[in-house]
């Protein structure tokens, strides 16, 4: 099982691109974090998910500064939650 945005899915063995398609995400307006590390778009097609992976998908909305803000908030929350719990 892989946690995708907190939801457990049976997607082990699938690539990140396949999961994005299954979950109806457009790769042009998102950022993907795999196991607390930002995954470059160039690796979506070749990164195969395995049991226990944690995949976070952030959908961008707004002006050109919004993606950076969402990434920073996401990274901060993940680090904070790891430290606290």
N, C-alpha and C positions, 0 to 999 in steps of 0.2 A: 504494500500500500504506500502511496505517496500522498503527502499533505499538500493540497493545492488551495492556497488562500484559506487554510484552516480546515478544509473539507477533505476527508480521506477518500481517495479514488484509486481504483485498480488500473493504474497506468504504468506500472513497472514494465520496462522493456520498450516503451514508446519514447520518441524523441520529444524535446520541448516543443518543436514546431507542431507535432501531431497533437499534443495536449492543447496547445493554443487553438488549433483548429477545432478540436472536440468541444472546447469551452467557448467557442465563438469570439475569440479575441483577434483583432487586427494587429499584426506585428508592427505596423507603422506608428501607432500611438501608445505603445506600452513600454515598460521596462520589466525585466524578469530578474528575480533574485533566486538563486539556487543554493540552499544550505547557507544562507546569510551572506552570500557573495553575489554581486551583480554579474549577470551572465551577458557577455557581448552578443549582439544580434547575429553576428557571423557564426556563432556556435549553436544557435537554436536547432539547426538541421542535423547536427552531429552529436549533440549531447543526449545520451540515452539515460532515462531515469531508472533508478533502482529502489527497491524497498527501503523505506526509512527516509528518503529524500524529502526535503521541505521546499516547495516551490511557491513563491509569492509573485503575483502578477499585478503590476500597478498600471492602471489605465489613466492616461493624461487627459486633462481638460483645462482649457484656459490659454493664457498667453505664453510666450516663449520662456518665461521664468518658472512656470508651474512645474515642469518635469523635474527640474533641479530641486525645488522645494519638496516635492513628494518623495524623491529619492533620499534626501537628507532626513526627512521625518521617518521614513520607513527604516533606514539604517539605524537611526538613533533608537527607535522603539525596539528593534530587534536586539541591539546591544544591551539596552536597559533591562529588557525582560530576561535575557540570558544571565545577567549579573544578579538580578533580584530573585529569580526563581531557578 
